[in-house]
Each structure stands twice: as structure tokens, then as C-alpha cells.
Amino acid sequence: MRGAGYLKAWRLIAGLAGLFLLAACGLTVDADQARVCRSTLPALNGGATITVQRIQAGPAARSLTVLYSVEYPDRPPLDRYAICTFAAEGLSSRKAELTGLATEEGPISGASLYLLKHYYLDTPEGIASDPGSPPHASVVELPAALAYWLQQVLVSLPRTAIYALLSVAFALVFGLSGRVNLAFGELAAVGSAATVTGAAIVLGLGFNSPLLGIAAGLAGAVFAGAMHSAVGGHFTISRINASSSQPSLIATVGLSLALMEYLRLVQSPVTIWLPPIWSDAWPLARSEDFLVSLTPVSLVTAGLGLTAALGLLWLMKATGFGRSWRAVADDARAAAMMGVNGPRLLTQTLALAGGMAGLSGMLIVVQYGGLGFAGGFQYGLKALIGAIIGGIGSVPGALLGGFIIGLFETVWSAYLPIEGRDMALYAALVVFLIFRPGGLLGLQEATPRPV
């Protein structure tokens, strides 16, 4: 019966992951390529009003077909089309490089294409000339305030997934050992570097598929995060047996700085960016001219984060590892008397927490394109705040705290001056430490119990 329950849980997790990845697989039009192709239309139809009707895959590889209508003064509308061919696709940095253009009248000559690219498309005027995506008349009409609020919630989804995974990494280690590892932000940067490396390997093998690149990056990020966390945590947490947590805390600060410098030397100070993928906005609702939309990459990022969170909750509740973790967190001596190997469990927990941090770094790369060698510090600090607010010794509480931090940042940026956002966040941390130090789902005592 227990095996059947495990199988059902894994099927649920795999089904969620497959659902979000299938949503990504169904995309056939690259947003960057569509924008470049649309921007050629005003140059082909000088002085006309252009309305894009539909964008679809072209007749050849690496091509798009844009169906549109043009309307001149005192003339009836005319339906036309343009076929744009590009140098590459997928994860290649040359995917938006236009190499061919044809209309219903035939292909554009090489000389005309060269002039169009260098003296029109590459100029601010050419970039601003994009006539826009096809109209979306079928979406739901919402009140202005509701539409704006819904857009902010959708925008916050990737950020909340990133913070939630990083926050739960803090909770896993603290709940077991009573130690705070301040290097998880840098472990997220390690995961981001591994993601870029995995995508580069896929490109080097001759594959441009974003799905293959993300799969390789996912595997590399989780492995790199787990390995660096297990090794670094062994020397900064496992080997330091002082009754006070301060020596271990100082050691993790050193680990954080060491990882930061390590990344600077390995990947250079220059951040390597992946080209945007699956960034075409899907319209969901509107309020007059304001369109509520969601990009497929945001859906994939949030979906992967949700899948990882559900998998972690199941792991902590329904497996031998989770039972051992809870037993040691409640009473380490009693657990040891019952046969639980505490040092091995701590190493496994460090690896699991590092894998979550590495996965968050992978989500940062997929959503935002890249993360510098020193960019993980702010993510780690804010995720620690989320873990404290939710309950740093509680895995569900840390997930809740990460969600709260992500939503708070987005809503504050939407309605209040962004300059005061971080100050308000740190002030909220002080309030929680004074009045609710155990967090929302943590302990109710005035001070957290030592684990």
C-alpha cells in the first residue's frame, strides 16, 4: 500500500511537470523573431495603416509568416503577407538575425535586405515601428483596478517560486541543525552558472531546442547546488560542534564569499545571458487598452517551482528521509537511540537544500536570462527573510514565507515608490522578530526553541 502511495505521488509530480513542459513545447513562434518580422512591415508599406492578423510558422525551417492587412487613405484594405527567415532558432544568440524576407510579390534582394537591416531595423525608429501583435477581441473585459491587480499577481509568479525554493533551503538546514547557512544565495548563483553551462553544452552539440537546453540546465543546476552545498556544509556546519551557532554562522559567511570569488574566477565578471525564450505574451483579460497577459516562460517557471515544492512536501511527509528528518529535529538524541544516523542525515539535508537553491538559480536564468557572480546575495538575503516570516524551522512555513516575499515585492513596486521597497521589507523582518519570532507557521513561544 505504501508503494502504491509513492507511485501515485510521483505520478502527480511528473504529471504537473509534464503539463507545464508541454505548454512550452506547443510554442512554434518565437517572440523576438515575431517582433523583428513585424517591424519590417512599415518599411514595406510606407504610409499605410498596418493591422497584423496572424503569425504562424513559415514554409521553411527558421521562418515565420505574418499575415496582415494594409489600409491607405481613400483605398480599400488589402490583405498581404511577409515571410521572414532567420539565421538560427531556439537558444542561439543569432535567432533574431534576419537572413531573408519575401512577400507575395517575391523575395527581397540581398542589397535591399542589407539596407533594411542596418539603416532601419537597427535604429530606434525601426524598433518603435512594430505594429504590434494580432488583436485579441475574445478576452474577458474586467474593471481597470481588477485587471491591474490581476496582472501584478501574474507577474509575481516566477519571483515567488524563486524565493520559495530558496527559503525552504534555509528551513531544511535550520530545522535539522539549528544553524543558518548564509551561502544559499551564492549556491543559487552556482545553479545559474550550471544552467548556462548545460545550455552551452547542448548548443555545442548542435541542438538549439530550448527544452533540451533547459533540461540540461536543470540537471546541472540541481547537481551543482547539491554538491557544493554538501561539501561546503560539511566544513562549515557538520564539523563545527560548538554549542553556540555563531562560529558556524561566521563560517557560512566565509563560504559565501569563497563561492562568490570562485564564480568570478570560473565564469569571469561578465555575466553570460541566455536569449529570451517563450516570451510571447498570452492575453487573458483586458480593461479598455490595458491587456492582462502571461508569458509561457513565466508559466513554466512557476510550474517547475510548484512541482518542486509539492515534491518536497511529499518527501518530508511520506518517506523515510522525511520521518528521520522530523525525528532528529524533534529530539536528536532520541532519534540516534532509535538508529537514525544523524551525520549522514545532515549531509543528505545539505545536499537537498543545495539542490533547491540550485533549482532556484536555474529558474532565475530561465526567467530573467542570467545571474552575475555576486547577484545571488540579494536573493539569499530576501529568501532568509521569507523563511523567518513563514517559520524558519518549518518547511511549509518557509514556502509560505517565500511566496509572501515575492508577492510583497511585486505589489509594492506596482502601487508604492520602489525606492522604499527593500526598506519596508527589512522593517517587516524587525517587526516579526519582535512580535512573532517563530514565524507564521513556526513556534508560538516568545523565542524559537533550540533544535
C-alpha positions as a printed Julia matrix, in Angstrom:
451×3 Matrix{Float64}:
   0.0    0.0     0.0
   2.82   2.37    0.83
   4.49   1.66   -2.52
   1.23   2.42   -4.31
   1.03   5.77   -2.48
   4.57   6.63   -3.53
   3.75   5.73   -7.12
   0.64   7.96   -7.1
   2.6   10.87   -5.65
   5.36  10.57   -8.23
   2.78  10.31  -10.99
   1.17  13.53   -9.75
   4.52  15.35   -9.65
   5.53  14.02  -13.06
   2.13  14.97  -14.45
   2.46  18.55  -13.21
   5.95  18.87  -14.66
   4.81  17.37  -17.94
   1.82  19.73  -18.13
   3.97  22.82  -17.87
   6.63  21.49  -20.23
   4.01  20.52  -22.8
   2.74  24.09  -22.67
   6.24  25.17  -23.62
   6.56  22.51  -26.33
   3.44  23.78  -28.05
   5.02  27.13  -28.87
   6.03  27.46  -32.5
   6.5   31.23  -32.78
   9.46  32.94  -31.13
   8.55  36.35  -29.72
  11.85  38.01  -30.76
  11.57  36.71  -34.31
   7.93  37.79  -34.5
   8.86  41.3   -33.34
  11.62  41.62  -35.97
   9.34  40.36  -38.71
   6.52  42.72  -37.71
   8.95  45.64  -37.66
   9.69  45.16  -41.37
   6.07  45.77  -42.34
   6.05  49.61  -42.12
   9.13  49.71  -44.39
   7.37  47.51  -46.94
   4.17  49.59  -46.81
   5.16  53.22  -46.4
   2.4   55.47  -45.09
  -0.15  52.69  -44.63
  -2.04  51.66  -41.51
  -0.99  48.09  -40.7
  -3.03  45.54  -38.75
  -1.4   42.19  -38.02
  -3.93  39.38  -38.35
  -1.95  36.22  -37.58
   1.59  34.97  -37.09
   2.45  31.36  -37.84
   5.35  29.08  -38.66
   6.78  29.67  -42.12
   7.06  27.23  -45.01
  10.77  26.59  -44.39
  12.94  25.96  -41.37
  13.66  29.01  -39.17
  10.97  31.09  -40.87
   7.78  32.91  -39.88
   4.78  34.02  -41.87
   2.98  37.21  -40.86
  -0.49  37.71  -42.3
  -1.61  41.34  -42.15
  -3.78  43.97  -43.8
  -2.78  47.44  -45.01
  -5.03  50.42  -45.49
  -4.14  53.58  -47.38
  -6.26  56.75  -47.35
  -9.19  56.53  -49.79
  -8.39  52.88  -50.63
 -10.0   49.62  -49.51
  -7.97  47.4   -47.16
  -5.56  44.98  -48.79
  -4.52  41.61  -47.37
  -0.81  40.85  -47.58
   1.79  38.57  -46.05
   5.51  38.54  -45.31
   7.81  35.55  -44.81
  10.88  36.16  -42.66
  13.8   33.75  -42.46
  16.3   33.84  -39.6
  19.85  32.65  -39.05
  19.02  30.35  -36.12
  16.36  29.46  -33.58
  15.87  28.3   -30.01
  18.74  29.17  -27.65
  21.09  30.55  -30.3
  22.15  34.16  -29.88
  21.6   34.65  -33.64
  17.97  33.64  -33.64
  16.75  37.23  -34.23
  19.17  37.84  -37.14
  17.08  38.31  -40.28
  18.57  36.5   -43.3
  15.69  36.55  -45.78
  12.44  38.41  -46.46
   9.76  37.65  -49.02
   6.28  38.98  -49.79
   3.52  37.94  -52.15
   5.48  39.8   -54.84
   8.6   37.68  -54.34
  11.79  37.75  -52.25
  13.57  40.97  -51.3
  17.0   41.36  -52.88
  20.14  40.98  -50.8
  21.06  44.65  -51.14
  17.6   45.8   -50.07
  17.65  43.42  -47.13
  21.05  44.75  -46.03
  19.81  48.35  -46.14
  16.61  47.4   -44.33
  18.51  45.7   -41.51
  21.3   48.21  -40.93
  19.52  51.5   -41.66
  16.04  50.74  -40.39
  15.62  47.72  -38.1
  18.72  48.55  -36.03
  17.62  52.14  -35.42
  15.35  53.41  -32.63
  12.78  54.35  -35.26
  12.74  50.82  -36.62
  12.37  49.31  -33.18
   9.5   51.67  -32.38
   7.74  50.9   -35.68
   6.49  47.48  -34.58
   2.74  47.49  -35.37
   2.08  45.1   -32.5
   0.64  41.65  -32.05
  -2.65  40.5   -33.56
  -5.75  41.94  -31.87
  -7.31  39.97  -29.04
 -11.01  40.7   -29.1
 -12.13  37.49  -27.38
 -10.59  38.07  -23.95
 -12.68  38.87  -20.88
 -13.32  42.52  -20.07
 -12.5   43.45  -16.45
 -12.69  46.63  -14.36
  -9.49  48.64  -14.51
  -8.48  48.11  -10.87
  -9.12  44.37  -11.02
  -7.22  43.98  -14.3
  -4.2   45.83  -12.94
  -4.21  43.77   -9.72
  -4.5   40.52  -11.67
  -1.55  41.49  -13.85
   0.59  42.13  -10.78
  -0.28  38.71   -9.34
   0.67  37.02  -12.61
   3.92  38.96  -12.79
   4.81  37.82   -9.26
   4.54  34.08  -10.03
   8.18  33.48  -11.09
   9.55  35.63   -8.29
   7.51  33.8    -5.65
   8.69  30.42   -6.97
  12.33  31.52   -6.75
  12.01  32.91   -3.22
  10.0   29.91   -2.02
  12.67  27.4    -3.11
  15.45  29.46   -1.58
  13.51  29.96    1.66
  12.87  26.25    2.04
  16.61  25.61    1.7
  17.17  27.7     4.84
  14.36  25.86    6.63
  15.71  22.41    5.81
  19.13  23.1     7.33
  17.96  25.2    10.28
  15.16  22.84   11.22
  17.61  19.94   11.47
  20.74  21.56   12.88
  19.68  24.91   14.33
  22.25  26.56   12.04
  21.68  29.23    9.4
  23.66  28.79    6.19
  24.14  32.24    4.65
  25.63  30.83    1.44
  22.37  29.76   -0.21
  22.21  32.9    -2.34
  25.63  32.07   -3.76
  24.52  28.46   -4.26
  21.7   29.84   -6.39
  24.36  31.67   -8.43
  26.22  28.35   -8.76
  23.0   26.83  -10.08
  22.57  29.66  -12.57
  26.13  29.18  -13.84
  25.5   25.44  -14.2
  22.31  26.19  -16.14
  24.16  28.37  -18.63
  26.86  25.7   -18.93
  24.27  22.99  -19.61
  22.6   25.11  -22.28
  26.01  25.86  -23.83
  26.81  22.14  -23.98
  23.51  21.47  -25.76
  24.29  24.27  -28.24
  27.8   22.92  -28.73
  26.35  19.53  -29.65
  24.34  21.2   -32.41
  20.92  21.32  -30.73
  19.0   24.61  -30.48
  15.91  23.29  -28.71
  15.08  25.4   -25.63
  13.52  22.34  -23.99
  16.75  20.33  -24.28
  18.77  23.29  -23.04
  16.51  23.78  -20.03
  16.55  20.05  -19.23
  20.37  20.02  -19.31
  20.49  23.22  -17.27
  18.03  21.79  -14.72
  20.12  18.66  -14.21
  23.35  20.66  -13.97
  21.89  23.25  -11.57
  20.45  20.71   -9.12
  23.62  18.6    -9.17
  25.97  21.57   -8.79
  23.9   23.1    -5.99
  23.66  19.81   -4.12
  27.38  19.01   -4.47
  28.62  22.45   -3.42
  26.17  22.59   -0.53
  27.08  19.13    0.79
  30.81  19.78    0.62
  30.66  23.36    1.91
  28.17  22.47    4.64
  30.35  19.61    5.8
  33.12  22.01    6.75
  31.0   24.94    7.94
  28.17  23.14    9.75
  28.87  19.43   10.27
  32.45  19.79   11.51
  31.77  22.71   13.87
  30.39  21.25   17.09
  30.34  24.36   19.27
  27.24  24.78   21.4
  26.78  28.29   20.03
  25.63  28.75   16.42
  27.81  31.83   15.91
  31.01  30.03   14.78
  29.05  28.11   12.16
  27.26  31.28   11.05
  30.6   33.07   10.57
  31.94  30.05    8.67
  28.99  30.15    6.25
  29.72  33.85    5.63
  33.22  32.77    4.61
  31.74  30.06    2.41
  29.51  32.65    0.77
  32.47  34.9    -0.03
  34.52  31.94   -1.24
  31.75  30.82   -3.61
  31.35  34.37   -4.9
  35.05  34.65   -5.7
  35.05  31.13   -7.12
  32.27  32.07   -9.55
  34.08  35.27  -10.51
  37.19  33.31  -11.42
  35.38  30.5   -13.2
  32.84  32.43  -15.26
  34.59  35.85  -15.31
  32.98  39.05  -14.01
  30.97  39.35  -17.24
  27.51  37.85  -16.91
  26.6   35.43  -19.7
  22.99  35.86  -20.77
  20.74  33.35  -22.46
  18.43  34.73  -25.17
  14.78  35.08  -24.12
  12.59  32.07  -24.81
   8.83  31.54  -24.77
   8.31  35.25  -24.12
   5.29  35.88  -26.35
   2.51  37.24  -24.14
  -0.7   35.23  -23.88
  -3.71  37.55  -23.44
  -6.04  36.6   -20.6
  -8.22  39.65  -19.98
  -8.36  43.36  -20.7
  -9.63  46.68  -19.46
 -10.02  49.01  -22.44
  -6.46  49.36  -23.78
  -4.82  47.58  -20.82
  -4.17  43.9   -21.64
  -3.68  41.33  -18.88
  -1.2   38.77  -20.18
   1.05  35.93  -19.1
   4.18  34.74  -20.84
   4.69  30.98  -21.31
   8.11  31.19  -19.67
   6.51  32.6   -16.51
   4.07  29.7   -16.51
   6.9   27.19  -16.94
   8.97  28.82  -14.18
   6.08  28.92  -11.73
   5.1   25.38  -12.67
   8.56  23.99  -12.04
   8.68  25.78   -8.7
   5.25  24.42   -7.73
   6.23  20.9    -8.77
   9.44  21.06   -6.73
   7.55  22.4    -3.69
   4.91  19.68   -3.85
   7.59  17.04   -4.32
   9.49  18.34   -1.3
   6.38  18.4     0.89
   5.65  14.8    -0.12
   9.26  13.83    0.57
   9.14  15.3     4.07
   5.79  13.69    4.91
   5.72  10.27    3.28
   9.29   8.95    3.07
  11.85   7.52    5.43
  14.05  10.56    4.92
  11.24  12.88    5.99
  10.45  10.82    9.08
  14.12  10.74   10.06
  14.39  14.49    9.5
  11.4   15.19   11.72
  12.65  12.81   14.37
  16.08  14.45   14.57
  14.51  17.93   14.51
  12.3   17.0    17.47
  14.9   15.16   19.55
  18.29  14.35   18.07
  19.39  12.1    20.96
  16.22  10.03   20.96
  16.45   9.67   17.18
  20.04   8.48   17.47
  18.98   5.88   20.04
  16.38   4.63   17.55
  19.04   4.09   14.91
  18.92   7.33   12.89
  22.35   8.23   11.5
  22.49  11.96   12.31
  25.66  12.93   10.4
  24.55  11.13    7.26
  21.09  12.7     7.51
  22.66  16.16    7.84
  24.74  15.58    4.7
  21.64  14.45    2.82
  19.74  17.51    4.06
  22.55  19.84    2.99
  22.54  18.25   -0.47
  18.74  18.54   -0.73
  18.79  22.18    0.37
  21.58  22.93   -2.09
  19.58  21.26   -4.85
  16.63  23.54   -4.08
  18.95  26.57   -4.15
  20.47  25.41   -7.44
  16.98  24.94   -8.9
  16.08  28.49   -7.88
  19.18  29.71   -9.75
  18.05  27.78  -12.8
  14.63  29.46  -12.61
  16.33  32.87  -12.42
  18.24  32.15  -15.65
  15.18  30.84  -17.48
  13.01  33.77  -16.4
  15.46  36.68  -16.48
  18.29  35.45  -18.71
  21.21  35.3   -16.29
  22.66  35.98  -12.85
  26.04  37.52  -12.1
  28.61  36.01   -9.77
  27.57  38.41   -6.99
  23.87  38.53   -7.85
  22.81  35.75   -5.51
  23.42  37.71   -2.33
  20.23  39.78   -2.51
  18.16  36.73   -3.44
  19.57  34.8    -0.5
  19.02  37.62    1.97
  15.41  38.16    0.96
  14.75  34.42    0.96
  16.1   34.27    4.51
  13.61  36.98    5.46
  10.87  34.89    3.87
  11.96  31.82    5.83
  11.89  33.78    9.09
   8.47  35.29    8.36
   6.99  31.92    7.42
   8.76  29.96   10.15
  12.38  29.1     9.56
  12.14  25.66   11.17
   9.05  24.73    9.15
   9.24  23.58    5.52
   5.62  24.6     4.69
   6.17  27.87    6.58
   9.29  28.66    4.55
   7.39  28.02    1.31
   4.64  30.35    2.51
   7.18  33.0     3.52
   8.88  32.89    0.13
   5.51  33.32   -1.56
   4.71  36.3     0.68
   8.05  37.99   -0.07
   7.64  37.58   -3.83
   4.09  38.91   -3.8
   5.03  41.75   -1.44
   7.84  42.95   -3.71
   5.63  42.92   -6.8
   2.65  44.65   -5.18
   4.84  47.28   -3.53
   6.56  48.04   -6.85
   3.17  48.37   -8.54
   1.49  50.74   -6.06
   4.22  52.43   -4.0
   7.61  54.07   -4.64
  10.06  51.32   -5.47
  12.87  53.12   -3.62
  11.29  52.21   -0.27
  10.54  48.57   -1.08
  13.61  46.96    0.47
  13.47  49.24    3.49
   9.86  48.19    4.11
  10.84  44.54    3.71
  13.61  44.79    6.3
  11.3   46.72    8.63
   8.77  43.87    8.36
  11.56  41.48    9.38
  12.21  43.53   12.52
   8.5   43.51   13.38
   8.31  39.73   13.02
  11.46  39.19   15.09
   9.93  41.28   17.89
   6.34  40.08   17.93
   6.41  36.69   16.19
   9.98  35.32   16.11
   8.71  31.81   15.36
   7.09  32.94   12.1
   3.58  32.39   10.78
   3.71  28.59   10.84
   6.54  28.2    13.31
   6.56  28.02   17.08
   4.32  30.17   19.26
   6.84  30.76   22.05
   8.43  34.17   22.51
  11.72  32.76   21.23
  12.33  29.82   18.9
  13.36  26.64   20.7
  16.9   25.4    20.01
  16.78  22.35   17.73
